[in-house]
Amino acid sequence: MEGSSFKKDGKRLDVLKTYKLYIDGKFPRTESGRYFKLDDSTGKTIASICRASRKDFRDAVVSSRKTQPDWAKKSAYNRGQILYRIAETLEGRKVQFMSDLVLAGSTEEEATAEVHAAIDRCVYYAGWSDKYQQVFSSVNPTEGSYFNFSYPEPTGVVASFAPEQFGLLGLVSVILPVIIGGNTCIVLAAQNHSVTAIDFAEVLHASDVPGGVINILTGYRNELLTHFSTHMDVNAVIFTGNDTAEIKTIQTNSASNVKRALIWNNLNWAEASSQNPYLIMDLQEIKTTWHPVGI
């Protein structure tokens, strides 16, 4: 139409998608009603992104806490199956994620390598689901007629900050070692990779992941940093930045309820060394039980 509001200077205006949050297996808008514009590597606006608030984070924590006991009770084999299903779904949508990463500034070659590495990382952690307990459990010597066993159990609810680099690979790298051990998580996406993060949420939604196991927020790190680290129902925080002031804030605030403060800032997410079972164990508690012998 000649006078259509969908045209400017004779050219059609694209309908920009508004990317919502991912909380409790649903896609709500931010309660604050705030958004920010996300530009691609050329400066062109490509989407509107929800700017999560403290209330959004609190809702995500409630969802994570509610879901965590049931997730932890699932068999290790079943959790591995679900992670493998994530890999299958990613494989079917890898062209979309390559496009997302190119829009964020990656070359086509870099985007292809990153998407393939992210899929492989899902398979890697799926394989560890029923093995890490065997590796890290122990039978301890005692002086009496008892068996003494030590074995890992999930920490609980984990809040994570996705790395600014590697929009997809970095995101899955701070999620998978958390959830495969029976924890649930809330992750703040890297601001410039918000589209990739919410597209990944759509993958989770189609991959048998129970609602609340993974919650993904988008927004400004400086606004949410304090809330992530002070919330009394969060058991651990994973921080991936290098800002010394932010690290100090995380570590200081975490002392309020003795939550674990994990600073994962010395890992190159593109390297195989950044995937290992010790990252799973960072989010595990060691439980020791005694059992009498010969009674």
Disulfide bonds with the S-S distance in Angstrom:
none
